[in-house]
Amino acid sequence: MITQAGHFFTFSLDAMRGLVRRPFQVREFVQQAWFISSVSILPAALVAIPFGAVIALQLGSLVRQLGAQSFTGAASVLAVVREAGPIVTALIIAGAGGSAICADLGARKIREELDAMQVLGIDPIQRLVVPRVVAAMLVAVLLNGLVNVVGVAGGYFFNVVLQGGTPGAYLASFQALGQLPDLVVGEIKALVFGAVAALVASYKGMTARGGPKGVGDAVNQSVVITFMLLFALNFVITAIYFQVVPQKGT
């Protein structure tokens, strides 16, 4: 495990260095960004609706017990923007886009295409990995905004329609507890999560062994490892954010 972690860290450093090297593969970047977005937009929107609904229902019931119904909107928006939005985005990017990246690079590995590129003097990381990482980061940031909008809209609908909440109070309380840094940290989380998902998928794909079965195992491992890293990174980023940015009070 320690050896694999070291190899992955070295692989990530090589990919980060490739971000500033020229030439940048613009065509590959556009193709990957289009592919990742096409397989992620609809699932992310569909998953964001129940996330927003569950958050609104749970918080609506809780604040009613506390006699603070006017803060339902603020609490729902905070939960979606800070936590639910980046997490949903990361899970979709890792499950849909990351698995496809791992399978593609794994197939190239077992067909020895990557070895042939190295023989020709082409760096596979620069040519294949860097465009995929940048594409995943861009799509994750944009997708996070979509998830936030859909999640907040879903929470509004379920709170107002099913729980009898006041539409004006729900909308007016958005700024009661929230602030601009909450949105910024959500986008930063999405950016980091997208990079991690693409790096893990690329690493597992480029180190796949054992034929088609090995590629399938690499895809499964990449998704599981990405999920574990995402939740750990989410905790770290959130803890740092609470220490650095003062929170608004009522």
Secondary structure as GFF3:
##gff-version 3
##sequence-region A 1 250
A	DSSP	alpha_helix	2	18	.	.	.	ID=ss1
A	DSSP	alpha_helix	26	66	.	.	.	ID=ss2
A	DSSP	three_ten_helix	69	71	.	.	.	ID=ss3
A	DSSP	alpha_helix	72	78	.	.	.	ID=ss4
A	DSSP	pi_helix	79	84	.	.	.	ID=ss5
A	DSSP	alpha_helix	85	92	.	.	.	ID=ss6
A	DSSP	pi_helix	93	98	.	.	.	ID=ss7
A	DSSP	alpha_helix	99	110	.	.	.	ID=ss8
A	DSSP	alpha_helix	113	119	.	.	.	ID=ss9
A	DSSP	alpha_helix	124	124	.	.	.	ID=ss10
A	DSSP	pi_helix	125	129	.	.	.	ID=ss11
A	DSSP	alpha_helix	130	157	.	.	.	ID=ss12
A	DSSP	pi_helix	158	162	.	.	.	ID=ss13
A	DSSP	alpha_helix	167	172	.	.	.	ID=ss14
A	DSSP	alpha_helix	174	177	.	.	.	ID=ss15
A	DSSP	alpha_helix	180	206	.	.	.	ID=ss16
A	DSSP	alpha_helix	211	244	.	.	.	ID=ss17
###
